[in-house]
Amino acid sequence: MNEPNVAESEEKVWHAVYRVPKKNHDAMVRVCKQFNEMFKKCGGLRLEVFQLANTNVPTEGITNIANTVSANQDEEVWVELQYYGDKKHMDEVCAKLGKDENMGRNYKESLDLLTPGSSFIMGEFNRIDV
């Protein structure tokens, strides 16, 4: 079996999946906007945030992501994508974010807005040429 080739650009994408109570939607949008400003200021390429739009998956053999993260009817499932040029670039941006005095407060506020008892599900991904 041939292994897929990692793209020449070595672009990195950091993904986070998390649950937000519907009542916290507007506050989490505000926190994400604040983080996006810090992310860009520190050299991040692009930040995108998505809310799960449809939990109806009628096809056998496919599990809806809302079930995987145990979301209930009072919660929204969000996916956040942070784009970096490569591993070195990601490390540089993260180091700058770590020094930003507002970052700690922003992160704590985002944790407080998540569904109680839950956390961010995060991972670093390489682009694959297909």
C-alpha positions as CSV (number, residue, x, y, z in Angstrom):
1,M,0.0,0.0,0.0
2,N,1.4,3.4,-1.0
3,E,1.6,6.0,1.7
4,P,0.1,9.4,0.8
5,N,2.7,12.1,0.2
6,V,2.8,15.0,2.6
7,A,2.4,18.2,0.6
8,E,5.6,20.0,-0.4
9,S,4.5,23.2,1.5
10,E,4.5,21.3,4.8
11,E,1.6,23.5,5.8
12,K,0.4,22.7,9.4
13,V,-3.2,22.9,10.5
14,W,-4.1,22.8,14.2
15,H,-7.7,21.5,14.7
16,A,-9.8,21.9,17.8
17,V,-13.2,20.3,18.3
18,Y,-15.3,21.4,21.3
19,R,-18.8,21.7,22.7
20,V,-20.4,25.0,23.6
21,P,-23.7,25.4,25.4
22,K,-26.1,27.2,23.1
23,K,-26.5,29.9,25.8
24,N,-22.8,30.7,25.5
25,H,-22.8,31.0,21.7
26,D,-22.4,34.8,21.5
27,A,-19.8,35.0,24.3
28,M,-17.7,32.3,22.5
29,V,-17.9,34.1,19.2
30,R,-16.6,37.2,21.0
31,V,-13.7,35.2,22.6
32,C,-12.9,33.6,19.2
33,K,-12.7,37.0,17.6
34,Q,-10.4,38.2,20.3
35,F,-8.2,35.2,19.8
36,N,-8.2,35.7,16.0
37,E,-6.8,39.2,16.5
38,M,-4.0,37.9,18.7
39,F,-3.4,35.0,16.3
40,K,-3.0,37.3,13.4
41,K,-0.9,39.8,15.4
42,C,1.5,37.0,16.3
43,G,1.9,35.9,12.6
44,G,-0.7,33.1,12.3
45,L,-1.8,32.6,8.7
46,R,-5.6,32.0,9.1
47,L,-8.1,31.1,11.7
48,E,-11.5,29.6,10.9
49,V,-14.2,28.6,13.2
50,F,-17.2,26.4,12.2
51,Q,-20.4,25.3,14.0
52,L,-21.8,21.9,13.2
53,A,-24.8,22.6,11.0
54,N,-26.6,19.3,10.6
55,T,-26.7,16.3,12.9
56,N,-28.8,14.1,10.6
57,V,-26.5,11.5,9.0
58,P,-28.7,9.0,7.3
59,T,-26.0,6.8,5.7
60,E,-25.1,3.5,7.4
61,G,-21.5,3.3,8.4
62,I,-21.1,7.0,9.2
63,T,-21.3,8.4,12.7
64,N,-22.2,12.0,13.3
65,I,-19.5,14.0,15.0
66,A,-22.0,15.2,17.6
67,N,-22.4,11.7,18.8
68,T,-18.6,11.2,19.0
69,V,-18.1,14.2,21.2
70,S,-21.3,13.4,23.2
71,A,-23.1,16.6,22.4
72,N,-26.7,17.0,23.6
73,Q,-29.5,19.1,22.2
74,D,-28.5,22.1,24.3
75,E,-25.0,22.2,22.9
76,E,-23.3,23.2,19.7
77,V,-20.3,21.4,18.2
78,W,-17.5,23.8,17.0
79,V,-14.4,23.1,14.9
80,E,-11.5,25.6,15.0
81,L,-8.8,25.5,12.3
82,Q,-5.5,27.3,12.8
83,Y,-3.2,27.5,9.8
84,Y,0.5,27.8,9.8
85,G,3.2,27.7,7.1
86,D,5.1,24.8,8.6
87,K,6.2,23.4,11.9
88,K,8.8,26.1,12.6
89,H,6.2,28.8,11.8
90,M,3.7,27.2,14.1
91,D,6.3,27.0,16.9
92,E,7.2,30.7,16.4
93,V,3.5,31.8,16.5
94,C,2.7,29.7,19.5
95,A,5.8,31.2,21.3
96,K,4.6,34.7,20.6
97,L,1.1,33.8,21.7
98,G,2.5,32.4,25.0
99,K,4.1,35.8,25.6
100,D,0.9,37.8,24.9
101,E,-0.4,39.1,28.1
102,N,-4.0,38.7,26.9
103,M,-3.7,35.1,25.8
104,G,-4.0,33.6,29.3
105,R,-7.2,35.5,30.0
106,N,-8.6,34.6,26.6
107,Y,-7.8,30.9,27.1
108,K,-9.3,30.8,30.6
109,E,-12.5,32.5,29.3
110,S,-12.8,30.1,26.5
111,L,-12.5,27.1,28.9
112,D,-15.2,28.7,31.1
113,L,-17.5,28.8,28.1
114,L,-17.2,25.2,27.2
115,T,-19.7,22.6,28.3
116,P,-18.9,21.9,32.0
117,G,-16.7,18.8,32.3
118,S,-15.5,18.9,28.7
119,S,-12.4,20.2,27.0
120,F,-10.9,21.1,23.7
121,I,-10.1,18.0,21.5
122,M,-7.0,19.1,19.7
123,G,-4.5,17.9,17.1
124,E,-1.8,19.0,14.7
125,F,-2.3,17.9,11.1
126,N,0.0,17.9,8.0
127,R,-1.6,18.5,4.5
128,I,-1.5,15.4,2.3
129,D,-1.3,15.6,-1.5
130,V,-4.1,13.5,-3.0
